[in-house]
């Protein structure tokens, strides 16, 4: 799994002009599922999202996770994170999981983050979405479950 995690002061997602989800202070997560990802990848990514210490403590240091800040998380499916452009100019997405694999793992990430005590909002899997955000910092973290070492 790959995730781009951004600390935001607000974020929202719209489909066909209608806002379907919005958060205030928290994390926006763009999430892609690889064709060989498993339940273990989903758990690993969810634990990282919930425990990522990117919010300021009383001294202004990035030391607190979203679970300790009353923050929220907005998770957007984004298979294009597996776009391979090493050959030619058109990205190849063959490594991205098909929906029958990706949807349950995407949902597992969302449920696991919610089980950590965080309000989780979701985009619409497979829909053309417009994502709006105010990146706070800016703080942007790349996470890949395949790069464990």
Secondary structure, DSSP 8 states (H G I E B T S, - for coil): -EEEEEEEEEEEEEETTEEEEEESSEEEEEEE-BTT--HHHHHHHHHHHHH---EE-TTS-EEE-GGGTT-EEEEEE-GGGG-B-SSSSS-B-TTB--HHHHHHHHHHHHHHHHHTT-EEEE--TTS--EEEEEEEEEEEEEEETT---
